[in-house]
Amino acid sequence: MATTRIMPLHIGKGRTESRAISDIIDYVANPQKTDNGKLITGYGCDSRTADAEFLLAKRQYIAATGRVRGADDVIAYHVRQSFRPGEITPEEANRLGVEFAKRFTKGNHAFVVCTHIDKSHIHNHIIWSSVSLEYDRKFRNFWGSTKAVRRLSDTICIENGLSIVENPKPHGKSYNKWLGDQAKPSHRELLRVAIDNALSQSPADFEELLKLLQEYGCEVSKRGKSYRLKLSGWEIAARMDSLDEGYGLEDLRAVLLGKKVHTPRKKTVTQAEPPKINLLVDIQAKLQAGKGAGYARYRLVVHYTWR
């Protein structure tokens, strides 16, 4: 998977806030690119009214904190994800885009994931609100965010048996410091996941297993009788016999000979259902609570036949 840098969405010259956010949402949610909207997923918002909800969140943030910025204010952030042609289905790409956005924003920001299938390569457009779901803080872009985006995307790809971009340029803030050591799998955990995926392809022998690992972007080397594995983006190779029980050389040979059953240690990611939001009721409640007239004009965008 290839990922680009985070792109902050500013108002820009000659555009209102409403126009700025609606333009990008209209582009990424284009039904001709998203299989008539089937490949669009919203989290913390309804994808059909995400532009209005993002703006409403910003006004709630200003009301709660009193912080107001000028034309350089960031309304939302945009990330693109591209997948190797023929490697993933549109539905799976959309699911991984949602997983990426949840983990990157730690589930604290509303977002929309739109999967485009109009090009030879399937790719996601991910737009998330700069304001948190609690309206008490904003997402702040940080030095090294490009590396953080790439590392998290690579982690998710490896967890799902997909290829990654090799030899990313190291720079910026440590991903560990930003996301936290608990959120990022270790090199050995990722290697175990790669082995799990390779074994799921039922390789005929150990040599075929090593070839599958190489196809997954794993560098394989041998020193004496010891095999060493290293994934792209990691500096130090790990001995296969150091990957814990079930992943050593003898264990894997026994599995391939049918003498032993392999039990994967791959961690599963449980995704919570996006919260259901009745935007009309929410806005009406805020109007009754004495909010300004600025909330009223957003009521127009929710007069849909809800599914």
N, C-alpha and C positions, 0 to 999 in steps of 0.2 A: 504494500500500500504506500502511495505517495501522499504526503500532506503538505500544504502550504502554510505560510505564516498566518498568524491571526491578523485579520484586517478590521480595524475599528471603523464603525460607520458614523461619520460626522454629518452635520447638516449640509455643509457646503454652500457655495455661493448660489443665491437665487432660489433656494429650496427651503420650504418650511419643514419642521420636524415631521409633520404628518406625511408630506410628500417624500421625504428622504427614506423613511422606514417602509412606506407602502411600495415604493419603487423596487426595493430589494426583495421584499416578500413576494410581490407580483412576479418578479423574474424567476426566483427559485421555485415558486409554486406553479409555474406554467404547466397546465394540464397536458400539453403536447410533449413535455419532457418527463412527466411523472406518471405516465399511464393513466391519464384522466384523474389524477389526484390520488390514486391508490397507493402511491409510494411516498406519501407525506405523513409524518408523525409529529404530533405536538406533545409537549410535556409542560405541565403547569399553565397551559393556555390551550385555546382551541385554534387549530392551525388556520381556520377560515377567518378568524378575527385577531390574529396574532399582532398585526400592526397596531390596532387600536388598544389592545391589552398592554403592549410594550409602552405605549405613550401614557396610558392610564397609570401604569406602575411608576413611571418617572414622576408624574404629578403627585402620586401618593408619597414617593420618596422625598420630594421637595416639601410637601406639607408636614412630613414627619421629622425631617432633619433641618429644614430651613436653608439647605445648601443649594445654591443656584450657580450654574456656570454659564458661560457665554456660547458663542457660535462654535467653540472648539469642543463642546460637550460631546461625549460618545453616547449614542442611543442604544447601539447593539454591537455585537461582534460577529464576524463571519469567518468560517473556516471551510476549506474545500478538502475533500478526501477523494482520491482516485484509486481504482483497483485495476489490477492486471486483467486484460481482456480474457474472457472465458474461464476465469478463476472463481467467480462468485455469482450468485443469482441476485437480481435486484432486491428481492425481499430480504435476503441475508445481508446485503450491503446496507439496507435501511436499518436493520436491527443493530448492526455493528456501529452505525452512525449514532444511534440513540445511546448505545452503551458508552461510546466515546464521550458524548456530550454530558451524560450523567456523571461519569467519573471525572471529567475535566473540571466541571463546575461544581462537583461534589453534591449534585442534586439541588443546589441552592438558587438556580436561575431557570426561568421559563425558556424553552427553546423549541425550534422547529427544525426537523430534519427532512430534506427533500432529496430524493434519489433520482438523478437524471439518467435516462437510458437513450438519449438521442445521439450519443457519440459512440465510437467503437469501444470505449472503455466506460464502464459504469462508474459514476462518481456522485458523491454526496455534497450538498450545500447545507451547512449547519449555521443557523442564526440564533444567537441567544441574547436575551435582554441584559443590558448592563446593570439593571437594578435587581436586587435579590428578591426572592418570593416574599420575604418579610418586610420589604421596602425600607430596610434600615441601613443598607450599605450598597456599594456598587462594585462591580468587578473591575479590577485595576490591571491593565496589561503590565507586564513586568519584563525586566531584562532577562533574556533567555527563554521567552515563552515559545519561540519556534522549536527549540530543542525539547521542551516539555511536551509540545503537541506531537512531535515526531516519536519521542520515546513511548508515550502512552499508546499511540497508534500502532507502533511496532509490537508492543506488548500484547495488545488485543489481537493483532494479526497472528502472532505466533500461537496464542492461546487457541485460535480457531484454525490453525493449519494453513495460513495464507503466507504468501511471500512478502518480503519487506524490501525497502530500498536499502542497498548496502552502502557502507562507508559514509554515513552522515557526518557533516563537518561539526566537530565539537566546539561549542562556544556558549556563552551565556551562563545563567544561574543554574545551579545544580537542581536537577529534577527531584532528587530525593528531598532536598530542603523545602521545595515548594509543595509537592503532593504528599510527602510524608513516607517514611520507610514502610509503614504498614500497607499503603496502597499499591506500592510497586513491587511486583514479584522479583525475587532474586534471580541472578543468572542461572543458578542450578534449578530453580523452580521452572524457569522458562525452558531449560534443556529437557527437563522431565516431560513437560508438555509436548515438546517437539518429538521426543521418543514415543510418547503415547500416540500421537498422530501418525507417525511413521508405522508403528505396529498395527494400527487400525487398517492399514493398506495390505495387510497379510503378506509381508515380504517373504520370498522363498528361502532366503538364507541371510547370514550376517552381512555379507557384502552388499546385498540389495537393500538391507536396512540402512547401511551407511550412505548409499546413493540417495535414498529418500531423504535422509537428514540433510544432505548437501543441497537437494532441491528446495528444501525449506529454508535455505540460507544459512545452514550450519557449517562451519569450517571444521573438517575432520583431519586430525593428524595422529601419527603414531610414534611413540618413543619407547623402544624396546618392545615389551609385550603390552604396554599401557596405551590405550586410546585416549585422545584428548579432543574435547568439543568446545567450540566457541561460536557464539551468535554475533551477528553484525551489531556494532555499536558497543561491544564489550572488549576490554583490553586484554584480559587474562583468560586463557583457556582453562577448562575444568576437566580433571581426570574422570573418565566414565565411572571408575570404581568409587568416586567420591560423591556420587549422586544418590546415595542411600540405598536401602534394600530394595531389590526388584529392578534396579537400573544398572547394576554392575555388568561387566563383561560376561561372567559365567551365568548370571541370572538371565540375561538376554539370549545367550546361546541356548539355554535350556528351554526358554519359551519358544524359540524358533524351531527347536527339535520336537516340540510337542510334549516335553517332559514336565512343563510347569505352566501354570496359568498366570498371565500378567494382570495385575490389578492396578489400573491407572490411578495416579494421585492428583490428577488434574482438578483444579478448583473450579467449581461451577459458580456462575454469576447469576444471582437471582435478581430479576428486575421487577420492581414494584410497578403496579399499574399506575399510569398517570392519573392524578387527581381529576375528578370530574368537576367542571366549573360551570355554574350557571351565571354567565356574565351579566345578563339582564338584571337578575335579582341582586347580584353583588353591587351593581352600579346604583340601582334604585335605593338600596339600603344606605349607600354612602350619601346619596342626595338627601335622604330623609334625616341623616345624621348631621346635616348642615354643611356638606361640602359645597364648593363653589360651582357656579353655572358651567364651568369648563367641562365638568363630567357629563353634562346632559347631552352634548352633541355626539358622544360616543354610543349612545343608546341606539342610534340608527343602524349601526353596523351589525347588530345582533338580531334583527328581525328576519331570521331564517326559519325554515322548517327543520327543527333539530332531529337528528337521527336517533 
